[in-house]
Every structure is written in structure tokens, then in C-alpha cells.
Amino acid sequence: MKRRVLITGLGPVTSLGMGKTEFWNRLVNGDKPQLSIVPQNTYCVKSQFYVPFPTLNLADYGIPSYYDFLQPEDKLAIIGAKLALEDAGFALTTTNKTFGVAGEAGFATLIGTGFTGFETAFHSYLAHLGIDYFSRASGKKVSFNRMVIPLSMNNSPAAWISILYGLRGESFVSSASCASGTYSIGQAYRLIADGYQEVVITGGVENLQDDSFIIHRGFDVLGALTKSPTGDPQPFSKNRSGFLFAEGGGCILVLEEMQHAQNRNAPVYAEIMNYCSNSDAHNIVHMQPEGRQILSLFQNLLKGMKIDYLNAHGTATITNDEIEAAVIQDYFGVAAKQPIINSSKAVLGHTIGGSGAIEAAITALSLKSGVIHPHLVENPLDNLNLAGETIEKPLGAAASVSYGFGGHNAGLLMVKYHA
């Protein structure tokens, strides 16, 4: 028999807000992060705007300065983990350079990430070749970093959470492009539901910063980024032209077996009821045109269950939004029969490997509070039940879905928790 799995802690680290309270209040108020503009002498840019990486200062969270050398995605992960553990009500003990979870050490750590931080590797490569390159950020000539290997490891966000908080359960990362965060939470759910773990620290983080903007350019030349003159991506709108590039962000969640959570009187945001994933087996960057595997995902995830809210993938790319909208209409029917729909990427931009975790946290917060954040777009697609404003209503069940380059599809089904 499957064990019940609860979300008991949330640690969002985003350009919209740090920590659950600031992030959620700004989101439901319809706020958006401040955008930056790609320097015009960088390359022949088609998409001008991006969401800058959140400003991180470890000292603000009581994390020792020893860890200042870490890559931004690792800092994001350890800040998010501290916020999530504290939000879940775990007491943290402190030593000289590390923390510990009082009375606990066997938690697993499973983090999703689409890429790893490239900037240190890029700079070390140029220095290795003897090429003089001056960082835009510091104005200094870059040098070879003797820590380039550990700083470039894809597994480092999970590893540093495990090391800093003394978590000795299994620790690894899940990488499935834009679906990475959802995959990691889904696998964490299975570890608990199937009896392998009591508590899993999970979620997704991403860092796409580099002062040469090569990652931005890579998405730009694929035609994936918004051409909007204001940077507004407009998912599920007839005006859409691509996603808004976000340099990074993420969210760490605490997943917990129900009895373990009840024994310590933990706060609960939502209960995860199901997780499903599949692959398009079609193309490395394009969705399968008929959306057959996405439809199959809904069928296997929901199994006919009625949901009140859907946090859609909704990137604002022309083809993907059209395919996703058609599948929603095919599965649920006309707008009047559909759940309330929004895309958090309309507000936050697309954080790639961090997006699924941020959106899972949003879905859980919506179930807990009975509030759905607005999906503010002009000229929306026909026959979609989009949240044109902040909506307050009781919610019983909700789903969050993600689709990534490579054909990776994943979804989480959550319900309002009842003991």
C-alpha cells in the first residue's frame, strides 16, 4: 500500500521574491520581476530582455562565508534548503561551518537542474588557452580557477545541501531540461510513497548566468525567446512569440511521509496524490505535434479525477502553447469544463530546471490558501479557462505539468490535505 506524502516546507529563491511569504505575496498581487536588457554590443540579439539572477548573500541567511566560493546555483540550493527546512519546522543546529537537523540525519536529497553553471568553466577554458578576456561584471581579466571541476559538476546542488546540513541519505540530481524540477519532486514522492525514505529534500535550481550571454544567444538563435518590445512573454496569447529568458532561480521543498509529519505536528501545504512522466520520443527541441504523449500524461496522472486548478507549462513559444492548449481542450473539453488555468512563466519568465519546482510550490500554496495568481495576457487564445485576475475560491485538487527539451513530460497531482 502506498504511503501518503505531504509537502511540509517551501523555500523559493527567485527574482520575484526570496522565501515563501515575499514570493507568494508579490505573485498574487500581480507583481513581476524587474527586467534587464542584453547589452547591444554582445551579439545580433533578437530577444532583448531577460530576468536577472536573484541577488544572493549567504550572510543574510546565517550561512558561513566559507561557502562564498560556490557557484550561484549551489548558493541558491543551500539558501532554499535552509528556508524550506525552517519553514517545515525543523530545528537546525550550528557548528563552525555546517548545520545539522536536530535529531535527524537520514534525509535524502534529490534536486533537479537543467544545466550547470557555465561561467567558471568558460573563463577557465579561455585562461587555459592563454586568451585575454575581461569579465563584464568585474572588469578584471579572468583566470583559471583551480576549483573548476567541483564548481562545474552537475550534481553539486544536491551534494552541497547534503554536506552543509549533514543529510546522509541518498543524494543525487535529476536532469530533464525544463521538466527537471518536476521530475525530481516526482522521484522524491516515489521514494517516500514506496517506503524507502521518510523525508526528502527536493526541488529544482538553475543558473544560466554568463557575462558573454552565450546561453541567452543559444536559445535566441533557436527562435525560442520572446520578441516582445517590452519583454512580456504572453503565454497562451495570440501575441506570443517565445519565452522570457530568466538567468536562474529555483525552489527547494520538503516532502514528508504523513505519519512522520503528524508526529512532529508539521505544517502541511498539500498532499501529493500521483506523479507521472513519459517521453515524446520525437525531437530534441520540438514537441510531438499532435501532443499524444502529453494527452497520455493527463490520462495517467488524473485517471478521470476532477481538478480545480492547472498550473500549465505555458512557455509562450508559438508551437508549444498551441499544442498544449489543444491537449487541454481535448482532455477537459470546452473552457466551461476546464479547471482554472495559469502559467507562472507569464510572471516569472522561464527558469528552465528551476521552473517545475517553483510551479509545484505555487500549486501547493494555491491549494493551501484557495488563491490562484493572475495570468495577465492580452488577446488570449480562444477556449481556455485562463485566470484573468487573482481568483479566490476553495480548491480541492490541482495539477502542475512540465515539458522539457528532449521530449521529457512530467506532472504532479496534488490535493488539499485532510488528515
C-alpha positions as CSV (number, residue, x, y, z in Angstrom):
1,M,0.0,0.0,0.0
2,K,1.3,3.4,-1.0
3,R,2.2,5.7,1.9
4,R,0.8,9.3,1.9
5,V,3.2,12.0,1.0
6,L,2.9,15.6,2.2
7,I,4.6,18.9,1.3
8,T,5.7,20.5,4.6
9,G,8.3,23.1,3.7
10,L,8.9,25.6,0.9
11,G,12.0,27.6,0.1
12,P,11.5,29.7,-3.1
13,V,14.6,31.7,-4.2
14,T,13.6,33.8,-7.2
15,S,14.0,37.3,-8.7
16,L,10.4,38.0,-7.7
17,G,11.0,37.2,-4.0
18,M,13.0,35.3,-1.5
19,G,11.2,32.9,0.8
20,K,7.6,31.8,0.8
21,T,6.0,35.0,2.2
22,E,7.6,37.6,0.0
23,F,7.4,35.4,-3.1
24,W,3.7,34.5,-2.7
25,N,2.5,38.0,-1.8
26,R,4.1,39.5,-4.8
27,L,2.9,36.7,-7.1
28,V,-0.8,37.0,-6.1
29,N,-0.6,40.8,-6.3
30,G,0.4,40.5,-10.0
31,D,3.9,41.9,-9.5
32,K,6.6,41.0,-11.9
33,P,10.4,40.9,-11.5
34,Q,12.5,43.8,-12.9
35,L,13.8,43.0,-16.4
36,S,17.3,43.7,-17.7
37,I,18.4,44.3,-21.3
38,V,21.1,42.4,-23.1
39,P,24.0,44.7,-23.9
40,Q,23.6,45.7,-27.5
41,N,27.3,45.1,-28.4
42,T,27.1,41.5,-27.3
43,Y,25.7,39.9,-30.5
44,C,22.9,40.5,-33.0
45,V,20.2,40.0,-30.5
46,K,16.5,39.2,-31.4
47,S,15.2,39.0,-27.9
48,Q,16.4,42.0,-25.8
49,F,15.1,41.2,-22.3
50,Y,15.9,38.8,-19.6
51,V,15.1,38.3,-15.9
52,P,18.4,38.7,-13.9
53,F,19.5,36.0,-11.4
54,P,18.3,36.7,-7.9
55,T,20.8,38.6,-5.7
56,L,22.2,36.2,-3.1
57,N,24.0,37.0,0.1
58,L,24.7,33.9,2.2
59,A,25.3,36.0,5.3
60,D,21.6,37.2,5.2
61,Y,20.6,33.6,5.9
62,G,23.3,32.9,8.5
63,I,25.3,30.7,6.2
64,P,29.1,30.8,6.9
65,S,31.2,32.9,4.5
66,Y,33.2,29.8,3.8
67,Y,30.7,28.9,1.1
68,D,31.1,32.2,-0.8
69,F,33.2,30.5,-3.4
70,L,30.3,28.3,-4.6
71,Q,28.6,28.6,-7.9
72,P,25.3,30.7,-7.9
73,E,23.2,27.5,-8.4
74,D,24.8,25.9,-5.3
75,K,24.2,29.1,-3.2
76,L,20.6,29.1,-4.4
77,A,20.2,25.4,-3.4
78,I,21.6,25.8,0.1
79,I,19.6,29.0,0.8
80,G,16.5,27.4,-0.5
81,A,17.1,24.3,1.6
82,K,17.6,26.4,4.8
83,L,14.4,28.3,4.1
84,A,12.5,25.1,3.4
85,L,13.8,23.2,6.4
86,E,12.9,26.1,8.7
87,D,9.5,26.6,7.1
88,A,8.8,22.9,7.7
89,G,9.6,23.4,11.4
90,F,12.9,21.6,11.7
91,A,15.3,22.9,14.2
92,L,18.8,23.5,12.8
93,T,21.9,23.0,15.0
94,T,25.0,25.0,14.1
95,T,28.7,24.2,14.0
96,N,31.6,26.2,12.7
97,K,31.0,25.5,9.0
98,T,27.9,23.4,8.8
99,F,24.3,22.9,10.1
100,G,22.5,19.8,11.3
101,V,18.8,18.9,11.5
102,A,18.2,18.2,15.2
103,G,17.7,14.5,15.8
104,E,17.7,13.7,12.1
105,A,20.5,12.7,9.6
106,G,19.0,10.2,7.2
107,F,17.1,12.6,4.9
108,A,17.5,12.1,1.2
109,T,18.4,14.9,-1.2
110,L,17.1,14.9,-4.7
111,I,17.5,18.1,-6.8
112,G,16.6,18.9,-10.4
113,T,18.8,21.0,-12.6
114,G,18.7,21.5,-16.4
115,F,22.3,22.8,-16.8
116,T,25.2,23.5,-14.6
117,G,26.8,26.9,-14.1
118,F,29.0,27.5,-17.2
119,E,30.7,30.8,-16.4
120,T,33.6,29.3,-14.3
121,A,34.2,26.7,-17.0
122,F,34.1,29.3,-19.8
123,H,36.6,31.6,-18.0
124,S,38.9,28.7,-17.1
125,Y,38.9,27.5,-20.7
126,L,39.9,30.9,-22.0
127,A,42.6,31.3,-19.4
128,H,43.9,27.8,-20.2
129,L,44.2,28.8,-23.9
130,G,46.0,32.0,-22.9
131,I,43.2,34.2,-24.3
132,D,42.9,37.5,-22.5
133,Y,39.2,38.1,-21.6
134,F,38.0,40.7,-19.2
135,S,34.8,40.0,-17.2
136,R,32.0,42.4,-17.8
137,A,31.0,42.0,-14.2
138,S,34.3,42.7,-12.5
139,G,36.3,44.4,-15.3
140,K,39.2,42.0,-14.4
141,K,41.0,39.6,-16.6
142,V,39.7,36.1,-16.0
143,S,42.0,33.4,-14.6
144,F,42.0,29.6,-14.4
145,N,40.0,28.5,-11.3
146,R,41.7,25.6,-9.5
147,M,38.2,24.5,-8.4
148,V,36.8,24.4,-11.9
149,I,35.9,20.7,-11.7
150,P,33.9,20.7,-8.4
151,L,32.3,24.0,-9.4
152,S,31.2,22.6,-12.8
153,M,29.8,19.3,-11.5
154,N,26.1,18.9,-12.4
155,N,25.5,17.1,-9.1
156,S,26.8,19.9,-6.9
157,P,23.5,21.4,-5.7
158,A,22.4,18.1,-4.2
159,A,25.9,17.5,-2.8
160,W,26.2,20.8,-1.1
161,I,22.8,20.6,0.5
162,S,23.8,17.1,1.9
163,I,27.2,18.4,3.1
164,L,26.0,21.7,4.6
165,Y,23.1,20.2,6.5
166,G,24.6,16.8,7.3
167,L,22.0,14.8,5.4
168,R,23.3,11.2,5.0
169,G,20.5,9.6,2.9
170,E,20.9,9.1,-0.8
171,S,21.8,12.3,-2.7
172,F,21.6,12.9,-6.4
173,V,20.3,15.1,-9.2
174,S,17.7,14.7,-11.9
175,S,18.2,16.4,-15.2
176,A,15.4,16.6,-17.7
177,S,15.7,20.1,-19.1
178,C,12.7,22.3,-18.4
179,A,11.0,19.4,-16.6
180,S,13.9,18.7,-14.2
181,G,12.2,20.2,-11.1
182,T,9.0,18.2,-11.6
183,Y,11.0,15.0,-12.3
184,S,12.9,15.5,-9.0
185,I,9.8,16.1,-6.9
186,G,8.1,13.1,-8.6
187,Q,11.0,10.8,-7.8
188,A,11.1,12.1,-4.3
189,Y,7.4,11.4,-3.9
190,R,8.0,7.8,-5.1
191,L,10.9,7.3,-2.6
192,I,8.6,8.1,0.3
193,A,5.4,6.5,-1.1
194,D,7.2,3.2,-1.7
195,G,8.7,3.2,1.8
196,Y,12.4,4.0,1.0
197,Q,12.5,7.4,2.8
198,E,10.7,9.3,5.5
199,V,11.8,12.8,4.4
200,V,13.3,14.0,1.1
201,I,14.7,17.5,0.4
202,T,13.9,18.1,-3.2
203,G,13.1,20.7,-5.8
204,G,14.9,22.4,-8.7
205,V,17.5,25.1,-9.3
206,E,19.1,26.8,-12.3
207,N,21.9,29.2,-13.1
208,L,22.3,30.4,-16.7
209,Q,24.4,33.4,-16.0
210,D,27.4,34.2,-18.1
211,D,28.7,37.6,-18.9
212,S,29.2,36.8,-22.6
213,F,25.5,35.9,-22.8
214,I,26.2,32.7,-24.8
215,I,23.4,30.8,-23.2
216,H,20.9,33.5,-24.0
217,R,22.2,33.5,-27.5
218,G,21.8,29.8,-27.8
219,F,18.1,30.0,-27.0
220,D,17.8,33.1,-29.1
221,V,19.1,31.5,-32.3
222,L,16.7,28.6,-31.8
223,G,13.9,31.2,-32.1
224,A,12.7,30.2,-28.6
225,L,12.8,33.7,-26.9
226,T,10.2,36.4,-26.9
227,K,10.4,39.1,-29.5
228,S,8.1,41.4,-27.5
229,P,9.3,45.0,-27.4
230,T,8.6,45.1,-23.6
231,G,9.8,41.6,-22.8
232,D,6.3,40.4,-21.8
233,P,6.2,36.7,-22.9
234,Q,2.3,36.4,-23.1
235,P,1.9,32.6,-22.8
236,F,-1.4,31.3,-24.3
237,S,-1.9,34.6,-26.1
238,K,-2.3,35.2,-29.8
239,N,0.5,37.8,-29.3
240,R,3.1,35.2,-28.0
241,S,6.5,34.9,-29.7
242,G,8.7,32.9,-27.3
243,F,9.6,32.6,-23.6
244,L,11.2,35.2,-21.4
245,F,14.7,34.1,-20.6
246,A,15.4,34.0,-16.8
247,E,19.1,33.7,-15.7
248,G,18.0,31.4,-12.9
249,G,16.1,30.7,-9.8
250,G,14.5,27.8,-8.1
251,C,12.7,26.3,-5.1
252,I,13.5,23.7,-2.5
253,L,10.7,21.7,-1.0
254,V,10.4,19.3,2.0
255,L,8.5,16.1,1.2
256,E,7.5,14.0,4.2
257,E,5.7,10.8,5.0
258,M,2.4,11.6,6.6
259,Q,2.9,9.9,10.0
260,H,6.4,11.4,10.3
261,A,4.9,14.8,9.7
262,Q,2.0,14.2,12.1
263,N,4.3,13.0,14.9
264,R,6.1,16.4,14.9
265,N,3.0,18.5,14.2
266,A,4.4,19.8,10.9
267,P,2.7,22.4,8.8
268,V,1.2,21.0,5.6
269,Y,0.7,22.7,2.2
270,A,-0.7,19.9,0.2
271,E,-0.7,16.2,-0.3
272,I,0.9,14.7,-3.5
273,M,-1.5,12.1,-4.8
274,N,0.2,11.0,-8.0
275,Y,3.2,11.6,-10.3
276,C,3.6,10.5,-13.9
277,S,6.2,11.0,-16.7
278,N,6.8,9.9,-20.2
279,S,8.7,10.8,-23.3
280,D,7.7,12.2,-26.7
281,A,10.4,10.1,-28.5
282,H,10.1,12.7,-31.3
283,N,12.6,15.6,-31.4
284,I,15.4,17.1,-29.2
285,V,13.8,20.6,-29.1
286,H,10.2,20.3,-30.6
287,M,7.1,18.8,-29.0
288,Q,5.4,15.9,-30.8
289,P,2.9,17.9,-33.0
290,E,-0.3,16.1,-32.0
291,G,0.6,16.1,-28.3
292,R,-0.2,12.4,-27.9
293,Q,2.2,11.9,-25.0
294,I,1.0,15.0,-23.2
295,L,-2.6,13.7,-23.5
296,S,-1.4,10.3,-22.2
297,L,0.3,12.1,-19.3
298,F,-3.0,13.7,-18.3
299,Q,-4.9,10.4,-18.6
300,N,-2.4,8.5,-16.4
301,L,-1.9,11.4,-13.9
302,L,-5.5,12.3,-13.3
303,K,-7.3,9.0,-14.1
304,G,-10.5,10.9,-14.6
305,M,-10.2,12.8,-11.4
306,K,-11.7,16.3,-11.5
307,I,-9.2,19.1,-10.7
308,D,-10.0,22.7,-9.9
309,Y,-6.7,24.3,-11.0
310,L,-4.0,23.6,-13.6
311,N,-0.5,25.2,-13.4
312,A,0.3,24.7,-17.1
313,H,3.8,24.6,-18.7
314,G,2.9,27.7,-20.8
315,T,6.2,28.9,-22.2
316,A,4.8,31.3,-24.8
317,T,6.6,29.7,-27.7
318,I,4.3,29.7,-30.7
319,T,4.1,26.0,-31.4
320,N,4.3,24.6,-27.9
321,D,1.5,26.8,-26.5
322,E,-0.7,25.7,-29.4
323,I,-0.1,22.0,-28.8
324,E,-0.5,22.3,-25.1
325,A,-3.8,24.3,-25.5
326,A,-5.2,21.7,-27.9
327,V,-4.4,18.9,-25.4
328,I,-6.1,20.8,-22.6
329,Q,-9.2,21.2,-24.8
330,D,-9.1,17.6,-25.9
331,Y,-8.8,16.2,-22.4
332,F,-11.1,18.6,-20.4
333,G,-13.4,19.9,-23.0
334,V,-14.6,23.5,-23.6
335,A,-13.5,26.3,-21.3
336,A,-16.5,26.0,-19.0
337,K,-15.5,22.4,-18.2
338,Q,-11.8,23.2,-17.7
339,P,-10.0,23.8,-14.4
340,I,-8.8,27.4,-13.9
341,I,-5.5,27.7,-15.8
342,N,-2.5,29.9,-15.5
343,S,1.2,29.8,-16.4
344,S,3.6,31.1,-13.8
345,K,6.1,31.8,-16.6
346,A,3.9,34.7,-17.6
347,V,5.1,36.3,-14.4
348,L,8.5,34.8,-13.7
349,G,9.9,34.1,-17.1
350,H,11.4,30.6,-17.7
351,T,13.9,29.3,-15.2
352,I,14.4,26.0,-17.1
353,G,15.4,23.4,-14.5
354,G,14.0,25.5,-11.6
355,S,10.6,26.1,-13.2
356,G,8.9,22.9,-12.3
357,A,9.8,23.2,-8.6
358,I,8.7,26.8,-8.4
359,E,5.4,25.9,-10.1
360,A,4.9,22.9,-7.8
361,A,5.3,25.2,-4.8
362,I,2.8,27.6,-6.3
363,T,0.3,24.8,-6.9
364,A,0.7,23.7,-3.2
365,L,0.3,27.3,-2.0
366,S,-2.8,27.7,-4.1
367,L,-4.4,24.6,-2.6
368,K,-3.5,25.7,0.9
369,S,-4.8,29.3,0.5
370,G,-7.5,29.0,-2.0
371,V,-5.9,31.7,-4.1
372,I,-4.8,31.4,-7.8
373,H,-2.4,34.0,-9.1
374,P,-3.4,36.0,-12.2
375,H,-2.5,35.1,-15.8
376,L,-2.2,38.5,-17.2
377,V,-2.0,38.5,-21.0
378,E,-3.6,40.4,-23.9
379,N,-5.5,38.7,-26.7
380,P,-5.7,35.2,-25.1
381,L,-6.2,32.1,-27.1
382,D,-9.8,31.1,-27.5
383,N,-11.5,28.4,-25.4
384,L,-9.1,28.4,-22.4
385,N,-10.2,29.0,-18.9
386,L,-7.4,31.4,-18.0
387,A,-7.2,33.2,-14.7
388,G,-7.5,36.8,-15.9
389,E,-7.2,38.1,-12.4
390,T,-6.4,36.9,-8.9
391,I,-9.0,34.3,-8.0
392,E,-10.1,33.3,-4.5
393,K,-12.1,30.1,-4.2
394,P,-11.8,26.8,-2.3
395,L,-9.7,24.3,-4.2
396,G,-9.8,20.5,-3.7
397,A,-7.3,19.2,-6.3
398,A,-4.7,20.7,-8.7
399,A,-2.0,19.6,-11.1
400,S,1.3,21.1,-12.2
401,V,2.9,19.9,-15.5
402,S,6.2,20.4,-17.2
403,Y,7.5,19.6,-20.7
404,G,11.2,19.8,-21.5
405,F,13.6,19.8,-24.5
406,G,14.2,16.2,-25.4
407,G,10.6,15.2,-25.1
408,H,10.5,14.9,-21.2
409,N,7.0,15.3,-19.9
410,A,6.0,15.1,-16.2
411,G,3.1,16.0,-14.0
412,L,2.2,16.2,-10.3
413,L,-1.3,15.7,-8.9
414,M,-2.0,17.4,-5.5
415,V,-5.0,17.6,-3.2
416,K,-5.8,19.8,-0.3
417,Y,-4.6,17.9,2.8
418,H,-7.2,16.3,5.1
419,A,-5.7,14.2,8.0
